Amino acid sequence: MANKKVKTLLHLAALVAIQHNPELRNYYERKVNEEKKNKMSVINAVRNKLILRVFACVKQDRKYEKNYLKLVV
């Protein structure tokens, strides 16, 4: 029942993020090499991280900030 086109695009985005985003690359390598996790399950975790970042930006109506600091109100 999943939207296969969106799922494919999200998978490709995760692969590109692992290649070009140092934070996600370190996360991927740590999980695969040190924690001996399955590569596909780590890619799924990266996909989830990407989705969470997108939805957080949409919810807050702001652009993604790499060094985001939450303001305590």
N, C-alpha and C positions, 0 to 999 in steps of 0.2 A: 504494500500500500504506500510505500515511500515514493516521493518524487525523485525518480532516478536521475534526471538532469541536474537538479539542485544538489543531490548527493554526490554526483560525479564532480561538479564544479567545486564543491566544498572539499572533496578529497584532493583534487589538484591544487587548491589553494593551500591546504595543509602541507603538501609536499613542497611547494614553493616557499612557504613560510619557514619550513625546516631548513631549507637551503640558504635562505637570505636573511632571516631574522636571528641575530645572535642569541637572544633570550630563548626563543623556541628551539633553536639548534642545540643549545646547552641542555635544555630540558629533555629533548629527545635522546641525546647521547647519554645523559645520566641514567635515564630510565632503561635504555637498551643495554648499555655496557655495564653499569654498576649494579643495577637492580635486576638485571637479566629478564626484563619484561619482553613479551612478544612485540615485534615491530608494528604489527597491525593494530594491536591494542593501544600502543603509544601514539600512533597516527590518529586513532579515534579520540584520544585525550587531547591532542593538538587541535583536532576539528572542534571539539567542545570548547576549548579555550578561545578559538576564533569566534565561534558563535556567541559566547558570553561577552566578548569584547564588543562585537557589533551591536548586540542588544543593549549593552550598557550605554554605548554612545547614542543610540537612537532614543533610549528612555530619558537620558539626561539632555538630549538635544545639543550635543557638543561634539567636537572633533576628538579623535583619539590623541591622547597625550602620553608619550612614552614614560615620562617621569611625573605621573599624576600623584598629587598629594591631596588626600581627602581633608576637607576643612571641617573642623569640629565646631558644631553650632551649639 
